[in-house]
Amino acid sequence: MKTTLPIILMTLVLPVAAPASDGHGTQTQDPHAEHEHDEDHPGGDHAAVSENDDHHGHSEGAEHQGHDEHEEGGSRISPQAARDNGIETAVAGPGMLEITRRLTGRVHVDPGRVSRLRARYPGVIEWVGAQAWTQVNKGQVLARIESNDSLQSYALKAPIGGWVVSRAAQVGEITGEEPLFVIANLDELWVELDVFDHDLEDVVIGQPVMLYDLHGQPLGRGQIDQLSPLAIHTAQSVRARVLVPNPDSQLRPGQYVRGEVIVARRTVDLLLPRSALQNLDGAVVAFEQHGDEYEARQLTLGATDADAVEVVDGLWPGAQVVVGNSYLIKADIEKSGAAHEH
């Protein structure tokens, strides 16, 4: 069932030739013309349409075919003006809804991708060829060491490619037991997300995860690889480990992130993107297009995900709905209401 909000219609003011103005941005009208219009239509354009008139005065088929008259609860915009203002529409219909759980956590280095490089034989460091926080390739010579036993120099080579995250090698020093270099390969990282009690039943191994920074910018995609068998004492949460490819180095170890875990998918009869929704007079609405007219439809919503919402009532499949710059329609309707209040 569709519902038309009782809001006065007003043409969107766009950068085209406009009628005379009263100095406050409100278009002036001939009072005699308005009077004649009222005589033809008792109650005038300001009369509210009753529920019985809305449902019995127009059949369902007429609403799909007509809309020649100026309807309330909407806005009239020419096709060219709609294009100029970036108003986009799409046909409402079924879609896939992704039910998610929002978790937070931190980025970690995969311990299996870390190498701690020590001297093979004790000796004096003669030369160092790698600095901290630089990238090295597998097999690259990082230092040369003179062995205490043979007094011969040998090369210390990187066993893996990656970043030098720590360097303790200094020319002239004698090697010991501590690593001279620590190399970390950051092409794939771990993200450990905190799963609290109310989400534990829904989060399982294998589920896809979208990762975002704390400002909502996307960082990558991965999937849950493992759930810790232990609970963290202070937070009483369980860690979910996500393996995340990191070829462009968008993720950094130690970084805090937000994860959207997709826990279920289901098809719904009518799905709208969140960009189609606006709050108008305390109700959630979308704007249906009929030619150059855009009418507000009050919606009853069902399940939601990060990008879309299920519509339970208020629209039907096949309706042409504004999905881009819908706030312009809302602003025009609100301006219409404010103008009539004065």
C-alpha positions, -999 to +999 in steps of 0.1 A: +000+000+000+013+035-008+008+066+013+010+101+000+022+126+026-002+157+030+024+182+019+018+212-004+035+209-038+058+236-051+080+239-082+117+235-074+134+269-079+163+262-104+186+285-125+160+293-152+140+323-160+117+329-130+085+349-125+084+382-107+094+379-070+081+397-039+117+404-028+117+374-004+122+346-029+084+338-031+068+340-065+040+365-067+006+355-082-024+374-096-049+374-067-078+374-092-064+343-109-062+325-075-098+335-067-110+321-101-091+289-094-108+286-060-142+289-075-135+261-099-121+239-072-138+245-038-112+246-010-084+256-034-050+240-037-046+244+001-073+219+009-061+186+024-070+154+005-089+131+027-080+095+030-113+084+014-106+108-016-071+094-020-082+058-021-117+059-037-114+089-059-085+074-079-081+038-089-047+020-087-045+019-125-052+056-127-023+064-104+001+045-126-012+061-158-022+096-149-007+122-126-017+150-150-030+171-121-008+188-096-005+164-067+002+173-031+033+160-012+056+164-041+076+186-064+076+194-102+109+195-120+116+195-157+137+167-171+165+191-180+166+207-146+167+172-130+197+163-151+214+196-143+210+190-106+221+154-106+188+139-096+190+102-103+162+076-104+160+038-105+133+012-107+124-002-073+125-040-071+139-071-053+175-072-041+199-090-019+201-078+017+233-084+036+228-087+074+260-075+092+275-072+126+298-042+133+330-051+152+362-032+160+398-043+163+434-038+153+458-047+125+487-072+133+516-086+114+512-123+105+539-140+127+546-164+099+557-135+077+584-122+101+621-130+100+646-122+127+680-123+111+711-131+132+748-136+123+756-171+113+790-169+129+802-145+156+823-117+143+828-080+136+803-061+114+822-046+085+794-031+064+757-024+067+736-019+035+700-016+048+683+010+070+652+007+092+618+013+075+631+005+040+620-024+018+643-052+009+641-081-015+647-118-007+684-126-011+695-090-009+728-085+011+720-065+042+755-066+059+790-081+057+806-097+088+842-109+094+841-142+112+861-145+144+871-180+136+882-178+099+888-140+097+869-143+064+840-120+055+806-134+047+773-118+035+742-116+056+712-120+032+675-113+036+657-146+039+624-130+028+613-098+011+596-071+031+601-041+054+630-037+077+611-029+109+641-031+132+679-028+127+705-034+154+736-038+131+763-012+135+796-011+117+825-021+140+803-038+166+806-075+175+776-096+168+758-113+196+726-133+201+701-105+193+687-102+158+706-077+136+675-071+114+638-079+118+620-081+084+582-082+081+563-090+049+531-069+050+515-082+018+490-100+039+480-090+075+459-102+103+430-081+117+419-092+151+383-081+158+366-082+192+334-103+193+312-098+223+287-122+238+256-108+219+274-115+186+291-148+193+263-170+179+262-151+146+300-148+139+315-179+124+347-190+105+345-183+068+323-152+068+334-122+046+344-090+063+346-055+049+372-033+067+370+005+072+391+030+090+377+050+119+365+077+094+345+051+074+369+049+044+372+014+030+405-004+036+400-039+022+381-071+023+389-104+040+373-133+057+373-148+092+400-174+094+399-184+131+381-177+163+401-177+195+393-204+220+401-179+248+382-149+261+400-117+269+397-111+306+393-074+307+369-070+278+352-104+280+354-107+242+367-133+218+391-125+190+381-132+154+411-133+131+407-120+096+432-126+068+435-095+047+455-090+015+474-058+016+492-052-017+488-014-017+499-011+020+465+006+030+466-013+063+493-007+088+501-029+118+488-013+150+460+006+132+425+005+147+398-005+122+361-013+120+349-045+105+314-052+089+309-090+091+283-103+067+265-129+089+235-136+065+222-129+031+186-130+019+165-117-010+137-092-003+108-082-026+116-045-025+150-030-017+161+007-018+196+022-013+199+044+018+205+073-006+168+072-015+156+078+020+148+112+036+131+122+068+101+145+061+078+157+089+090+129+112+084+102+086+108+082+065+100+088+028+112+081-007+103+102-038+085+085-067+088+100-101+059+104-126+072+124-156+083+157-142+065+152-108+081+137-077+058+125-050+067+117-014+058+081-003+058+073+034+076+040+040+075+012+064+109-003+066+121-038+074+156-052+077+186-031+068+222-035+060+251-010+055+239+002+021+202-007+016+169-011+034+139-034+029+106-016+022+076-035+037+049-009+028+046+024+010+059+014-025+054-013-051+079-030-074+084-011-106+081+023-091+106+049-104+123+062-073+149+090-067+181+074-055+206+103-061+203+138-047+169+131-031+176+158-006+168+184-033+133+171-035+129+172+002+143+208+004+118+220-023+088+204-004+099+219+029+103+253+012+068+250-001+055+243+033+074+273+048+061+296+021+024+286+028+029+291+065+036+328+058 
